[in-house]
C-alpha cells in the first residue's frame, strides 16, 4: 500500500506556475517511487510585484497557513520567493517559524517551507560558493534578492533582472528564452546557475537543456522547494528530468 501525502501551497493570488511545476515534479516522481501526492492551495492577494503589495500579501500568509492546516496537509510551501526576501535579510527563518506555529496552534501541525529558504538551503546542499541568477523582477527588487543570497554566504557573480512588473506577465514569460539569457551571463565561473529565482517564472521544461548547454548544475526556486518538501516528508528527493539537485546526486 503506497503512502499518500497532502502538499499544501500558500500562493500569491496571481501565481499560476507553482501549482503547475511542483505537481509536475511530484507526479513525475510517482512514476519511479510508490508514494502518491495530492495538492491543496490557499491564496494571498497580489497582482503587481512591488514592495508594498508584497508586504501586504505576506501579512495574509498567516491566514493561509491556518486554512491549509484545516485540511491537515503534511507540508506547506510558501510560494513566493521575493515576498520573503523583500522583508529583510534572513526573514525566511522568521516566516517559517511563525507559520509552523500557526499550524500547530490549529491542531494540524505541519512544517512550513518557504521557496526563499529552500533556495538558500539547496545552494548549501550543492556546496555552491559562486552563483549566477536570473530573476523576472524589476531591478531594485532583484538587487534585494541578490543581497539576500549574498548575505546567506554566496557570491552572486552575475545576474539578470528581466524587469517584468505584472505577475501574470511573469507567468507568460517563455522558458525557451532562458538558455539565451543564461548565455549572456558570466556563468563559466559559477558553481550553480539559478535559472529562476522566482516560483512564478516558468523554467522547468528547459532545465535539462541549460545543464547540457553550460555543463553546470541548474537550480530553480520551484526545484529547491520540491527538494525541501521531500526532505521534510522524509522521502528520497529524486525526480526525473528536474535537474542536478533532484537527480539523486546529493
N, C-alpha and C positions, 0 to 999 in steps of 0.2 A: 504493500500500500504506500503510494508516494505521498509525502507531506505537502500540504498546501500552505502558502504564506500570503498574507494580505499586505500589499505595498501601498502606503499612504503617501500622497504628494500634496504639499502646500504650494499652490501655483498662482502666479500673477494672473489676473483675470484675462489678460490679452495673450497669455502664453499658450501656444498650440504645439510646441516642439517637445517639451519634456514628457507630455503624455503620448508622444509618438516614439521618441528614441529610447526611453527607458523600458517601456513594454517591449519594443522591438528586440532589445538586447536580452531581456529576461525570457522572452518567448523563444529566441534563438538558443538560449541555454537549455530550454526544455527539450530540445532535440538531442542533447547529449547527456543530460542528467535527469534523474527521476522527479525532482521537485517541481511543483506547479505554483503559479502565481496569479493573483487577481489584483486589480488596480483601482484605487479609490482616491478621489481628489477633493480638495476644498480650496476655494478661490479667494484671493485678496485683490481689491481693485487697483488697477494700474494700466495706463494707456501710453503715456509719454515717459521715456526713460530719462527722467531728470531728478535731481537730488530731492526736491520737495515731494514729488509723487512717491519716490522710493521710500522715504522716511514714513509718510502716511501709510503706505502699503505695509511696511514692516510691522507697524503697530497692530495691524489686523491678523498677524501670524498667530497671536495667542488664541484668538477665536478659532482659527483653522485647526490648530493642534488639538483643541478640545473636541471640535466636531469629529475629527478623524479618530480620536480615541473613543468616541461613542461607538464607532464601527469596530473597535478592538483590532485595529491594524497592528501588524507585528513590527513595523519600522516606518518612520516618517522621513521623507526627504523634503527639505525646504528648497524649492526650485527657483531661486533667483540669486545668482552669484553677486551681481553688482549692488543689490539692495543691502546685502550684508557688508560688503566691502566699503560702501559709501558711508556706513555708520561709524567708521573709525577702525584703526588697526586692532586686529585680534578679536573683533566683535563676534566672529563665528562661535567662539567658546561661550560667550555670554548668552547668545541666542539659543544655542543647543541646550545649555543647562536650564534656561528658563522654560523653553518649550517642553523639554523632557519632564520637568517638574509639573507642568500643567497636565500632561497625560497621566502622571501618577496620581495627582490630586483628583482626577476624574475617574479613578478606578480602572484605567486602561493603560497602565504603564508601558511605554514603548520608547526605544531610543530614537532620538531625532538627529538626522544628518543634515548639514547644510551643504549645498553644492560648493560654497566658498571653502569651507573647512575640508571637504572631500578633495578638492583640487590641491590644496596645500599638502594634505596628508599623502596624496598619491605621488606628488613630486618627491616627498621624503622616501616613500617606498621604492621609487625608481632611482633613488640616490642621485637625483639631479642637483647640479650646482648652478649651471647656466642654462637659461631658457629663452626662447622667443615666444611671443604671444600675439595672437590675432583676436581682436575684440570688435564687436559691432558698434560700440558706444561712441558718443561724442568725445572729443579729445580730453576735456577736463575729467570726465568720469573714467576714461581709460587710464589716465595718469594716476587716479586714485587706486585703480586695480593694480597697476604696475607697482606703486608704492606699497600696497598691502602685501603683494607677493614678495617683494624685496625685504620687507620688514620681517617676513617669516624665514628669511635666511637664504634666499635665492637671488642670483644676479639675472636681471632681465636685460639681455644684451641687445635686443631689438624688439620692436613691437609695431603693430599697425592698428590704428583706430579707423574703422570703416565709416564712422560718423553717421549712423542711421538713428534718428531720434524717435521715430514711431515704432513701438514694439511689434505691431503687426507686420511692418515692413522688414523688421529683423528676421521674422519667421519666413518671409518671402525671399530672403537672400539665397541665391542659388549656390548650393555647396560645390558645384562644379567650378565655381570661380576661385575656390580656396587654394588649389595647387599652384596657380599662377601667383596668387598673393604671397604664398609661402616662398616662392622662388625669388621674390623681390626683397626678402629679409635675409639678414646675415645668419642663416641657420647653421652654416657649416661648423661653427664653434659651439653650438648649443648641445646640451645633453638630451634635452627633450623639447619637442615642438608642441606648444599649447595651441591647437588648431582652432579651438573655440572656447574663449574664456567667458562663455555665456550659454546658458541652457536653452535659450530661445533661438540661437543661430544654428541652423541645421548643419551637421558636419559628418555624421556617422557614415553615410554612403561613400565618402572619399578618404576615410582614414587609412585603409589598406593602400590606396593609391599614393597618398602622401608619404607613407612609410617606405614604399618601394622607390619613390622618386628621390627621396632625400637620404635614405639609409639611416634615418633617425627614428627612435620611438615617438609616437604621436599620442597625445593625451587631449581629451576634451572634458569640459565640466560635466557632461552627461555620463561619459565613461567613468570618470572619477566617482561620481555619485553612485553609479551601479556597483562599482567595486566596493565602496564603503557599505552599501546596503547588504551585499552578500556577506561581507565580513561580519557585520552586526548580527546577521541571521545565522552565523557560524556555518556558512556554506562555502564550498570551494569557489573562489572568484574566477571562474572561467566562462568566457562567452566567445563563440566562434566569430571571427571577422570583425572584432571590436578593438583591434589594436594591441600593442605590446602588453599593457597593464593587465588585460583580461585574457592573455594568451596562456596563462599558467606559468610564465617565466618568473613571476615574483611570488 
